Amino acid sequence: MTTSTHLLRRRRFLPLFVTQLLGAFNDNLFKNAMVLYVVYSLYNSESAEAAFSGVASALFIIPFVVFSALSGQLADMRDKARIIRLVKLVEIAIMLVGAAGLLLAWKGVAVNLVAIPLMLAALFAMGVHSTFFGPIKYAILPQHLHADEVLAGTGLVEAGTYVAILAGTILAGWIPVEWAAAGVIVTALLGWVTARYVPPAPPQGAVVPLDYHFIRASIRLVRQTSHDRRVFLAIAAISFFWAVGTILFIQFPPLAKNVLMASKEVASLFLVVFSVGVALGSVSINALLKGTVSARYAPPAVLAMSLCVVAFWAICAEWSVPDGQQLMNAAQFLHHPLAVALLLALLGISVTGGMFVVPLYAFLTTFVDKAQTARTIAANNIVNSGAMVFGAMLAMGLSAAGVGIVRQLLLSAVLCLVSAWLGWRLYRAECRHCAAE
């Protein structure tokens, strides 16, 4: 049985699934509550809002570049379940700091001097948290699942991640910031409880000393991982995909406020639609491939994504509101003549994106030795994070140079074409490998 529903009844999968779901939910509840509050309540400048959104994204991503090599080594050299429990315990302390920042900002106490630095520090720490948890949530799957369950498990983890992003994003846009502060602490506590039920996952190979020199370890890790051409091309294609995703996520809040004249609930709605779409794409690609790990649909999926980005740009360029229009709430936004078309274009972007990226993650855990899966995911995270930092810095630079948010959407469409080319090369490498066997 390759459908994913039966896995949710197994202890070898369910505790991990719930733990990673709660972690993704907490990341997005905190990050979006912070960004939306700052954009809509503290700043009143499109460039300043885009800059803050970019800084927040970069701070969350940078730890993946710095610590992924160490996290991959730890995950392959130590019991993965034990690391999960330790990471989830640290998350509680991180969220206490982040909640303090949110509450100080809400009360208007030392906002620039204390509240914003506390929130950004917590966001950076959550990036570190995700860096150490990220390789494990994929690398543990081949250890606990049967070979014909790995793609289904990967799709479920990916879909669950985006459902969690969906839930966290909805709450961040609709509940008061003080409720969000309490919510992140409660969620961290729940994540620690569920982590205690993840079955043991001891090292699968020889235990060697850890290399704490992050630059040397990172370079060595990426080189060692890239010897398989399929894995190398999968990492490259995923990286360009996340560069596109980063640019889009940075643009959503200021785009909603300054171009569409919509409230933070609408900005949250954009992120919700994006998350739902990726979840749908993640599940549907598993059904199309019938459990077989293949990049067959990757090039057409990301080409379709590029067309949807262009459609989204065209609709935004035609968007108009009456002079003096106050920010529209969700109901008013949905009554706009172009609202449905805009949301459908956004849904198309996310569905095709999910269909593109999920099989590529399965490549990373299927075509390497089980003793090296965590390090493979860590190497992927290093390259992905570099691409995402590049995307964030590029978006910030374009905003600083006066390039409008709407025009920046076309950059995402161009990067999709690069991902399509890499996906095509990956499929060719896959076909050659199959022919040689």
N, C-alpha and C positions, 0 to 999 in steps of 0.2 A: 504493500500500500504506500504510494508515494505522495498522496495528499497529506497536507500538514496537520489536519485536525486531530489525528490520533496521537501526535506528539504532545499535545497539550494535556494528555492524561498520564504522561510518564514523568516520574520523578527525575529521570536522567535529562529531562528538558525543561519541564515547567518551572522549577525554582529559578533557573538561570534566566528563562524568558521573562518572568515577572520582575526579577531583580534589574535586568537591563532596561525593561520598560519603565520602571519607577525612576531609574537614573536619567533616562532620556526625558521623561516628563519633568523632573526637577530642574535639569539643565535649562529647559525651555521656559518653564514657569518663571524661574528667576531671571534669566537673560531678557526675555520679552517684557516682563513686568518692569525691569530696570530701564530698558531702552524706550519703551512706550511712555513711561512716566517722564523721563528726561526730555524726549522729543516733544511731547504734548503739553507738559506742565512747566518745564524749566527753560527751554530754548525757544527762540522765535526767528530762526534763520535757516533756510534750506541747506546752506553750505555747512553751518555748524552742526545741524542735525545729522547730515550725511557723514560728517567727520566723526561725530561721537559714535554713530552706528558702526562705522568702519573700525574705529579704535577698539570698541567692544568686541567685534568679531576677531580682530587681530590678536587681542589679548587672550581670547579663548583658544586660538589656533596655535600660537607660538609654542606652548608646552609640547605639542605633538612633534614639532621639529627637534626640540631640545632633548626630550626624555623618551622618545619612542624606542630608541635602540636599547636603552636600559630596561624599559618595560617589556620588550620582546624577549630579552635574555631571561629576565625574572620569570616570565610566564612559561618558558620552556624548561627552566632549570629548577622550578619550585612547584609545589602543588597549586594549581590554578584556583581551586575552590578556597584555599586558605588566603590567597592574595585578594580574592573577591571580598571576603569578609573583612579584611583589614582596610581595604579601600572604602568600603561602605561605612565603616566606623569613622574614618577620617571625614567623610562627607557630612556627617552630623556637625562637626566642628566648623567646617567651611560654611555651612548654611546658617549657623548662628552668627557668623560675621556678616554674611550677606544680608540677613534679615535685619541686623542692626543698622546697616546702611540704608535699607529701604525705609525703615521706621524714622530715622533721622531726617531723610529727605522729605517724607510725608509731613513731619512736624515742622519742617523748615529750619532745622537746627544745623548750623555749620555745614550747609549743603556742599559748597565747593571745597571747603577745607577738610571735611571729615567724611560726610555721607557718600559723595561720589567716589573718593579714593577707596573707601571700605567696599563699596559695591564692585568696583573694578578689580580690587584685590581678590575678592571672593570669586569673581568670574574667572580670573587667571588661575586660581586654585582649583576651580571646577574643571578647567582645561587640563590641569595636571592629573586630577582624578580620572577624567575620561581617557587620558593618554595611557594610564596603567590598566584601566578596565577594558578599553577598546580591543586590544589584541586577543584578550581572553575570550570575549563573548563569541568570536568567530573560531578561534583556535581550539576551543574546548568541544566544538560540535563533532568533528571527526573522531574524537576520543570517546564521546558518549553515544553517538548515533551510528546506525548502520550505514554502509556505503550508499545505499539507495535512498537514504533519508537526509543526506547532507544538503542537497539543493533545496529540499522542502524546508529543512530547519533554517537554512540561510535566508530563504524567502520570508519565513515566519518572523525571524529576528528583525529583518529589514522592515517588514510590514509593521511589526509591533513597535519598532522604533518610531516610525512615522505616525502611528496612531497615538503614541505617547506625546510626540511633538504636537500633534493636533490638539490633544487634551490640554497640555501645558500652555499652548498658544491661546486657546479659547479662554482659559481662566485668566491668563495675563491681560487679555484685552477687555475682559468684562467684569472682573472683580476689583474691589478697591485695593490699593497697593499694600495697605496694612494687613489685609487678608492673605495676600500673596506671601508676605513675610512669615506669617504663621504656617502657611501651606508648605513652604520649602523645608521647614524644620520637621514637620510631621512626615513628609514624604521621605526624607532622609532616614528617619527612624524606621519606617516601614521597610525601606530597602535593606537596612542592616538585618532586620528580622528574616526576610525572605532569603537573604544570602546565606544564612546559617543552614539552609536545607539543600544547598547545591551539593551533589555527591562529590567525593574526592576525585581529583584528576591529577595524579602524580606525574612527574617527568617521564617522557617516553624514550629518552635517549641518555647518553652519557652526560653527567653533570660536570661542567667546566667552570673555572673562575669567571666572575663577572668583570666586564670591562666598563669602568665608570667614566672613562674619557669620552664624553658624548659626541665630539666631532669625529674622532677616530672610529668609535664604535658605529656611528651612523653611516659613515662612508663605507666601512667594511660590510655592514649589514646590507646596504643597498647593492653593493657589488656581488655579494654572495647570493642574494635573492635573484639577481637579474640574469643568472646563467641559463635559466629556462626562458626561451624567447616568448613563450605564451604568457608566462607570469610577468615578464618585463612589460609586454605590450598591454596586459590587463591593468597593471599599475599605472602606466602612462595614460591610458584611456580614462580610468577612474579619476585620475588627478585633474584632467581637463574638465571632466563632468563637475567635480566639486568646485573648481574655479568659477564655472558658470553659476552653480548654486549659490556660492558666496556672494557674487556680484548681485544676484537677484534678491537675496535675503537682505543685503545692505540697503538696496533701493526701495524695498516695499514700504517701510514707515514714512520716509520723506516723500515718496511718490504719492502715497495715499493722502497725505496732508496737504502738500503744496501743488500737486498737479490735478488730482481728482477732487480736492476740497472735501475730503472725507475724514471721519473721526477715527480714533484709535481702534474702535470696534471693527471698522472696515479694514484697517491695516492687519488686525488680528485675523479677520476673515480671509484675507489673501494667503496668509501663512497656513491657515486651516485647509483651504482648498489645495494648496501645494502639497501639504502633508497627506491628505486623503488620496490625491492622485498618485503619489509615489507608492503608497501602500497598495493601491489597486494595481499599479503596474508591477509591483513586486510579486503579488500573488498570481496575476494573469500570465506572467512569463513562465512561471513554473508549470502552469497548465499547458501552455503551448509546447514547451520543451519536454513535457512528460517525464520529468525527473532527470533528464540527461543534461550534463553540464556542457554548454556549447555557446559560442558567440555568434551563432547563425543570425539572430535577429538584432544584434547590436548596431550595425551600420544603419539599417532602415529606421530603427527606433530613434536614434539620435538625430538623423536627418529630419524626421518628423518633428522632433523637439525643436530644431532650428526654425522650421516653418511656423511652428506655434509661437515661438518667441517673436518672429517678425510680425505675426498677426497681432500679438499683444502690443507691440510697439505701435503698429498702425492705428489701433483703437485708442491707445493713450494719446497719440498725436492728434486725433480727431475729437478728443474729449473736450467738452465746453460746459461751463456753468455760468449762470447770470452774474453780472458784476455785483459785488457786495454780498455774494452768497456765503452764509455761515457754513462751518464744517457740517457735512451731512452725516446723520447717523446711519446705521445699517439699513433701516427700512427706507429712508429717503434715497440712499445710494442704489438700492435694488430697483427703485422706480425710474432711474435714469435710463434713457433709451438704449445706451450702449453697455449697461451693466452686465446683462446676461452674456453678451458676446465676449466681454472682457474676462468674465469668470470662466467661460468655456475655453478660451485661449489659454488661460492659466492652468486649467485642469489638463488640457492637452500637453502642456509643457511638462507637468509633473508625472502624468501617466507614462508618457514615452521615456521620461528620465528614469523612472523606476524599472521599466522593461529593459533599459540599457544597462543599468549598473548592477543589478542583482546577479546575473550569471557571471559577471566579471569577478565579484567577490567569491563566488563558488570556485572559480579557477584557482584563487589564492590558497584555498584550503584543500583542494582535491588533488592538485598536481605537484605537491611537495610532500616530503616525508613528514609523518605525524609529529616527529620530534622537532620539526622546524616550523610548524604552522604559525605559532605565535610570533616568531621572528619575521616570518613572511608578512603577516598582517602589520607588524610594527614597521617594517620597511615600506610597506604601502602607505602607512600613516605619515611617515616622514615625507615622502614625495607628495602625497595628497596635501599635506599641511603647507609645504612650500608653495604649491600651486594656489592654495586658498589664501595664504598671506599675500601672494602676488596679486590675486584677484581683489582682495580688500584694499591693498595699497594703490592698485590701479584705479579702482573706483573712487578712493579718496583723492588721488591726484587729479583725476578728471573733474571732480567736483570743485577742487581748489582752483583749477584752471578755467572754471566757468562753463564747463560742458554740462548741459542740462541732464537731469535724471532720465528723461525719456530717450534722449539720444544714446545714452549709455546702454540701453537695452540691446542695441544693435551689436555691441561688443560681445554680448552673451551669444547671440546668433552665430557670430564668426567663430567663437571658441567651440561651438557645437560641431562645426564643420571639421575642425581638427580632431575632435573625439570620434567622428564618423570615420575619418581616414585611419585612425589608430585601431578602431574596431574592425575595419575591413582587413587590415594587416594581421590582426589577431586571428580572425576567422581563416585567413589563408594559411597562417602558421598551424592552426588546428587541423586543417585539411591535410596539410603535408605530413603532420605527425601521424594522423590516422592511416594515411596511405603507406607510410613506412613500417607500420606495425604488421 
